[in-house]
Amino acid sequence: MHVLLTGASSGIGAALARVLSQDGHVLTLVARRQALLDEVAASCVGPTHVLPADLTDPVVVEGLVAAAEALAGPVDILVNNAGIEYVGATATMDPDVGERLIRLNTLTPLRLIRSVLPGMLARGKGQIIDVASAAAYVFPPYGTHYTASKAALAAADHQLRWELRKTPIRVMTVYPGPVRTEMGTRVLGHYRTDPSKGLPWGNADELAQRILHAMKRGDEEIFYPRFYALSRSFARLTRFIMRFIPVELRHDA
Ligand SMILES: NC(=O)c1ccc[n+]([C@@H]2O[C@H](COP(=O)([O-])OP(=O)(O)OC[C@H]3O[C@@H](n4cnc5c(N)ncnc54)[C@H](OP(=O)(O)O)[C@@H]3O)[C@@H](O)[C@H]2O)c1
């Protein structure tokens, strides 16, 4: 199967690239940092292509599926994993930063889904995997745009599953809680005290294995670590409890 995987230069995407390639998939890896993409490709065992691209540019995004298909044939599996976070007070943030974040985390995945779907429907097979976040329900504090971007992606997936219910196309949403990656570490650096203290953290390799397993079963959703499924089941309670957790931003971060 040909997998188009975004955000493959580090963290969850890099781990997933290795796991998918060991499982026999042909990969097209996308991110901005070509040197890192090349390193990840070198650590993969099967045929692996790299397509360096800035996915905040809608023109680039519009041509991405065609570019990937020119390299390795029809895209069977789309993994929308590329994402950025922003931690900061809404009142003082640069609105352009927030809009760029929503473009990368929400609008780009939707545009890529729009690009792959006609081919998947015509071929009668395909899988779409969107890496959202447990932040769709709670956390991280001071993450207004990030939370909005992931909640919107998750909501779009609910809708898409309904729309595609009579087709063989499967849509899976991944809801990671905190995972030790570049992003996970960077986010923590914005707070005076760790708001995730005492809560479980995951690691990218284990999450990648979980995603592969869930893909094979055709699951609709994964929460990882599983503890964060509670963030949905008890979303109102969790938000209530969060009011009492003292979280302060570092002003030098
Ligand atoms: N780590 C966590 O705690 C956590 C929790 C919940 C959800 N997530 C989600 O998991 C996904 C992967 O995050 P991660 O933790 O693995 O973080 P990461 O290591 O920072 O990876 C982010 C990936 O996105 C790519 N990316 C960023 N901006 C891009 C752009 N403009 N164009 C193309 N690619 C771009 C990065 O590559 P380049 O910089 O090379 O472009 C990198 O490959 C994200 O969607 C994130 O929101 C992470």
The ligand as a Gaussian input file, in Angstrom:
#p B3LYP/6-31G(d) Opt

LIG

0 1
 N        3.702000      15.329000      21.179000
 C        2.548000      15.498000      21.750000
 O        2.489000      15.611000      22.997000
 C        1.280000      15.514000      20.941000
 C        0.057000      15.424000      21.641000
 C       -1.121000      15.459000      20.911000
 C       -1.088000      15.551000      19.532000
 N        0.103000      15.644000      18.873000
 C        0.056000      15.782000      17.409000
 O        0.890000      14.812000      16.805000
 C        1.353000      15.309000      15.549000
 C        2.858000      15.085000      15.466000
 O        3.488000      15.856000      16.478000
 P        4.851000      15.427000      17.199000
 O        4.591000      15.380000      18.647000
 O        5.450000      14.269000      16.524000
 O        5.694000      16.773000      16.968000
 P        6.985000      17.109000      16.120000
 O        8.077000      16.157000      16.428000
 O        7.212000      18.570000      16.341000
 O        6.513000      16.839000      14.609000
 C        5.749000      17.747000      13.876000
 C        5.904000      17.397000      12.406000
 O        5.140000      18.344000      11.624000
 C        5.968000      18.865000      10.617000
 N        5.601000      20.234000      10.266000
 C        5.516000      21.317000      11.088000
 N        5.220000      22.417000      10.385000
 C        5.123000      22.021000       9.078000
 C        4.849000      22.691000       7.860000
 N        4.623000      24.018000       7.830000
 N        4.831000      21.983000       6.709000
 C        5.097000      20.647000       6.718000
 N        5.329000      19.950000       7.834000
 C        5.360000      20.624000       8.996000
 C        7.366000      18.842000      11.230000
 O        8.361000      18.823000      10.206000
 P        9.231000      20.070000       9.708000
 O        9.511000      20.929000      10.903000
 O       10.435000      19.390000       9.137000
 O        8.409000      20.739000       8.680000
 C        7.350000      17.508000      11.957000
 O        7.656000      16.472000      11.062000
 C        0.945000      16.788000      15.489000
 O       -0.206000      16.945000      14.682000
 C        0.613000      17.110000      16.926000
 O       -0.323000      18.151000      17.030000
 C        1.290000      15.622000      19.544000

